[in-house]
Structures are given as structure tokens and as C-alpha cells.
Amino acid sequence: MLAAARVAVLATVLALSWQPAMAKRVAGASNLVTEDSYVNHDGVRVHKPIHAKSKPANATARCRDGSYSFSTHHRGTCSGHRGVAAWYR
């Protein structure tokens, strides 16, 4: 019984730590500067994929999970977001 309780607590902790990143919603492009970003292999800071109601400015792809990517290279774009659904120019 103690082992089952530990498993339940661990599952809850993992679910709560994973959920905020996946559930992040962005109302518009105005707060992109304050959101998370990463440095790509060219040394350029790029905004991480976000969920939005419509295509944000500068989005380069729409991921299959509905998020938008700002990646500057095709390789790895939307990885962790079920791949690329559409590319934008």
C-alpha cells in the first residue's frame, strides 16, 4: 500500500511539472519577448513554440499539436510537438 501511495504521489508531481509548459497559452504576439526562448546552433536567441489562436508574427511553422514555431532551421523544428503540420515563408 505504501508503494502504491508513492507511485500516486510521483505521478501527480510529474503531471504537475509537465503540464504548465504544455498548457501555456499566449493571447497575442505582444508578450513574446517575455516568454521562453532558446539559443539555436547559430547562437541566435529564438522563441520557443507557443500556442496561440492565430499565427503570431514571425512564426515559421505550425506544429501538429497546434503550437507555432519560430525556428530558423527545418531540422528539429516542432520536435516534441509531434512534428511540422505547415511551413510559413
N, C-alpha and C positions, 0 to 999 in steps of 0.2 A: 504494500500500500504506500509506503514511503517513496519507493522508486516511481510509482505512478504519479505521485504528487510532484516530485522533482521534474519529471518529464512534462507535466502540465505547466509548471512554472517556467521552465526553459522554453517551451513552445510559445507561451504568452510573451516572454521577453523578446524572443526572436521576431515574433509577429509585430510587436510594437516598434522595435528598432528598424524594421524593414519598411513598414507602412508609410511613414512620413515622406520618404524620398519618392515613393511611387505615387503617393496621393497629392503631391504638390501641384497646386493649380495656380495659374497665372491669369489674372483678369485682362491684362494687355501688355504691350511691349514696353510700357513706361518703366516698369520695375526690373527690367532685365539686368541692369547694372548691379543691382543689389542681390541678385540670385547667384547660385553656384556657378563656377566656371572651372576650367582646367587648362593646362598649358599643353598644346599639341607637340608633336615631334619636331616642328619647325621653331618652337619656342614662342609661339603666339598664343595668347590667352583667348580661349573660345568658350562661349556659354554652353553649359550642359543642356541636354534635351529637356524641354518643358512641355507641359500640357497647356493648351490654350483653345479658346472657342474658334478662333480663326487664325490664319497663317500670320505669325509675327514678322515684323520687318527683319530682313537679313536671314530668315530661315532658309536653309539649303536643302532640306529633305523633310518629309513626313514619315515617321516611323509607323510600323504596323500596330503598335499599341496606342496610336493616336497622338503621340508626342511629336514635337518639332525639333529637328536637329539644326545646329549652326556649324557643323563640321566643314572644314575646308578641304578635306580629302575624302574620297569614296571609301577607302579601306577603313573598316571599323565603324563606319557611320551606323548609328542605331543598334550597335551591338548591345545586348542587354535590353533592347526594346523590340525584340522579335524581328529585326531587320528593317530594310527600307521599303516603304509602300510606294513612295513617289519622290522623284528628284525635282528640285526647282533650279532655275537658272539664276 
